[in-house]
Amino acid sequence: MTAQDSKLGDTDDKIFVGKGDEQAWLTLALANRHGLVTGATGTGKTVSLQVMAEGFARAGVPVFAADIKGDLSGIAEVGEAKDFILKRASQMGLNFQPDQFSTVFWDVFGEQGHPVRATVTEMGPLLLARMLDLNDVQEGVLNVAFRVADDNGLTLIDMKDLRALLDAIVPDSGKKAVDATEDALAAIRKAAQGFGNVTKATVGTIQRQLLVLENQGGTKFFGEPALTLKDFMKTDRDGRGMVNILVADKLLQSPRLYATFLLWMLSELFEELPEAGDLPKPKLVFFFDEAHLLFNDAPKALLDTIEQVVRLIRSKGVGVYFVTQNPIDVPDRVLGQLGNRVQHALRAFTPRDQKSVAAAAQTFRPNPKLDTAKVITELGKGEALVSFLEGNGTPTMVERVMIRPPSARIGPITPEERKAIMDASPVKGKYDTAVDEESAYEMIQKRIAGTAATAEAPAGASGGGILGQIGSIVGTIFGTNVKRGRLSTGQVIARDVTRSVTNQVIGGMAANIGKSVGGQLGGSIGRTLVRGALGGLLRR
């Protein structure tokens, strides 16, 4: 690298993005103040995204990015010294050095990357209602369903769990015969009605919306093994950040699923990561392409959630970069959180386009040398107006720059290259096979069949003698004899609050059993009951 290259190449604390009259540097310590990349189709947004992703990866910062067209996949392969790349590098005083970056591919459908899954419980009622396009009443019933699931230890993993739960909370309006079998779900229905009027019609509408989601691929998204977000936050053997690419060409055909999935990821990162304060560089940088899909027709509650996550996730060491065509696609209260800006060309053919240009120009710190609004319409391919945060967090004056050429390949990789990368992936085999553990669907089916099964079972059917029978009874009551899976936030809180009460209640039960049995055997039974039957509950 020449002396001039050493000035323009990435440094330990900055990423070189482009050069015009001035050089454009993205400061790593301020990269978690979020950013925005905008511009019309074909103006070079993907290349700018790739340049920044490469810079973060070189600095040891893991990257997650959605790949809408497949072009970003080239970051995994060595760049080619094509004439236009060499020419641009020469104009900037750069000595082009081909490079490639460690990449992991992800795909909700499991076709071009490792499957990405989440449980229904982790998604939660707010985001799921957004995904299903529910109105306020329907969202309220969905909240009731989640609350009933929490209260009854019904783990919601996949779509059939949620369907079974919704069926279970539908009020039973039919009259029972005198000799009819006891309704095993009566307690669940009563609990649901206790939170408000749950009607069959409303539940039916939610079920139909679930069918739409299933047809869009929701069945593949909800399940286990669920994604561990720490798998996104890894470095390779050279200390470079791993580049995680979500294959989103097919996913984009289901825009609500796409937008809600990415928002869920941000929310999970916000909840899981500890406070980090101001770091020398981010823990993770998240590029959200086609960001307008996140805000289209979003209800106020969801916008409030997005604003809160964007505002606060900075302190967790995560930088979020929205990529979209127009700055006006992003609400003002979110736009105000995005300090690092890259603006490619916009066209002003319609009144709306002219409004977009004016809005984009007003978001930059003015430069006396530039008529920002005019320049936005004149930018060529690969050119951009850039303003990054510097010093104490103030934006630099807007500059017109040429974006540096990426070091890795520009454009998509071949299916053979993708397969080779996936075969060498650090998470190969971890998510590739779906697992169907016992959850709400199976638990509800057992409840329905439980009365008849209990009546027909031989007197000594339970293993382990009297201790086994007692443990089985208490395990059924408290849900400890089935695998619970992940706990929701509500379940975790409920568990912590009720531990002491549970100990007292079961301790009393154990003492009474001990007294009735008598002597040393009774004391042994009591201790075994508390250790065995409750051990699973209290360890969760």
SULPECOR-V361389 format. One record per pair of residues at least 6 apart in sequence whose C-alpha atoms are under 6 Angstrom apart, sorted by the first residue. I is the first residue (numbers start at 1). J is the second residue. D is the distance in Angstrom with one decimal. If there is no record, write none. Layout:
((I/J/D) (I/J/D))
This chain:
((5/94/5.3) (9/16/5.9) (10/16/5.2) (13/28/5.4) (14/26/5.5) (14/27/4.5) (14/28/5.4) (15/25/5.5) (15/26/5.0) (15/55/5.5) (16/25/4.8) (17/24/5.6) (17/25/5.8) (17/403/5.9) (17/404/5.9) (18/24/5.2) (18/401/5.7) (18/402/5.3) (18/403/4.2) (18/404/4.9) (19/401/4.8) (19/402/5.4) (20/400/5.9) (20/401/4.1) (26/388/6.0) (28/281/4.8) (29/280/4.5) (29/281/4.8) (32/282/5.8) (32/314/5.4) (32/318/5.5) (32/319/3.7) (33/339/5.9) (34/319/4.9) (34/320/4.7) (34/321/5.5) (34/338/4.9) (34/339/5.9) (35/321/4.5) (35/338/4.4) (35/339/5.5) (35/340/4.3) (35/341/5.6) (36/321/5.4) (36/322/4.9) (36/323/6.0) (36/341/5.0) (37/323/4.7) (37/342/4.8) (37/343/5.9) (38/323/5.8) (38/324/5.0) (38/325/4.9) (38/326/5.8) (38/343/5.0) (38/344/5.9) (39/325/4.7) (39/343/5.9) (39/344/4.3) (39/345/5.2) (39/346/5.6) (40/325/5.2) (40/346/5.3) (43/381/4.8) (44/381/5.9) (44/382/5.2) (51/406/5.2) (57/240/5.3) (57/241/4.2) (58/240/5.3) (60/239/5.7) (60/240/4.1) (60/241/4.2) (61/241/4.5) (61/284/5.9) (62/233/5.4) (62/241/4.0) (62/242/4.9) (62/243/5.9) (62/284/5.1) (63/243/4.8) (63/244/5.8) (63/284/5.8) (63/285/4.9) (64/244/4.6) (64/245/5.9) (64/286/4.9) (65/245/5.1) (65/287/4.6) (66/245/5.7) (66/246/4.6) (66/289/6.0) (67/246/5.8) (67/247/5.3) (67/248/5.5) (68/248/4.9) (68/249/4.8) (69/249/5.7) (70/412/5.4) (71/411/4.3) (71/412/4.4) (73/412/5.2) (73/413/6.0) (74/409/4.7) (74/410/5.6) (74/411/5.2) (74/412/4.9) (74/413/5.4) (75/100/6.0) (75/408/5.0) (75/409/5.7) (76/100/5.3) (76/101/5.1) (76/103/5.6) (77/100/5.0) (77/408/6.0) (77/409/5.7) (78/98/5.8) (78/99/5.0) (78/100/4.6) (78/408/4.9) (78/409/5.6) (79/98/4.8) (79/99/5.8) (79/407/5.4) (79/408/3.8) (79/409/3.8) (98/407/4.9) (99/407/5.1) (99/408/5.0) (100/408/5.0) (102/242/5.4) (103/242/5.8) (103/243/4.7) (103/244/5.8) (104/244/4.9) (105/113/4.5) (105/244/6.0) (105/245/5.0) (106/113/4.1) (106/114/4.6) (106/246/4.7) (106/247/6.0) (107/113/4.6) (107/114/5.7) (107/115/5.2) (107/246/5.7) (107/247/5.2) (108/115/5.3) (108/116/4.8) (108/221/5.8) (116/227/6.0) (117/221/4.7) (117/222/5.5) (117/223/5.7) (117/226/4.8) (117/227/5.6) (118/222/5.1) (118/223/5.9) (118/226/4.7) (119/157/4.5) (119/222/5.2) (119/223/5.3) (120/156/5.4) (120/157/5.2) (120/158/5.9) (121/156/5.3) (121/488/5.9) (125/143/5.7) (129/139/5.7) (131/256/5.3) (131/257/5.9) (132/209/5.7) (150/491/5.7) (154/440/4.6) (155/439/5.1) (155/440/5.1) (155/484/5.9) (156/440/5.7) (157/223/5.5) (158/222/4.8) (158/223/4.7) (161/440/5.0) (161/441/4.5) (164/441/5.5) (169/189/4.6) (169/192/5.9) (170/200/5.5) (184/447/5.7) (184/448/5.2) (224/434/5.9) (224/435/5.4) (234/242/5.8) (235/241/4.3) (235/242/5.1) (251/258/5.9) (252/258/6.0) (259/293/5.9) (259/294/5.0) (270/313/5.5) (275/315/5.8) (275/316/4.8) (276/315/5.7) (276/316/5.0) (276/317/5.9) (277/315/5.0) (282/317/4.9) (282/318/5.6) (283/317/5.2) (283/318/5.8) (284/318/5.0) (285/318/5.7) (285/319/4.7) (285/320/6.0) (286/320/4.8) (287/321/4.7) (288/322/4.8) (288/323/5.8) (289/323/4.5) (290/323/5.9) (290/324/5.0) (291/322/5.7) (291/323/5.8) (291/324/5.4) (292/329/5.2) (307/334/5.6) (327/360/5.9) (340/388/4.4) (340/389/5.9) (341/386/5.7) (341/387/5.3) (342/385/5.9) (342/386/4.7) (343/384/5.3) (343/385/5.0) (344/384/4.5) (345/376/5.1) (345/377/5.5) (345/379/5.1) (346/376/5.9) (346/377/5.3) (347/377/5.6) (348/354/4.8) (358/373/6.0) (361/372/5.5) (361/373/5.1) (365/397/5.0) (365/398/5.9) (366/397/5.8) (367/397/5.4) (367/398/5.8) (382/402/6.0) (382/403/5.7) (383/401/5.7) (383/402/4.5) (383/403/5.9) (384/400/5.8) (384/401/5.6) (385/399/5.4) (385/400/4.6) (386/398/5.5) (386/399/5.4) (387/396/5.3) (387/398/4.9) (388/395/5.4) (388/396/5.7) (389/395/4.2) (462/469/5.7) (471/533/5.3) (475/481/4.9) (475/533/5.7) (480/536/5.7) (480/537/5.6) (510/526/4.3) (514/522/3.6) (514/523/5.2) (514/526/5.8))
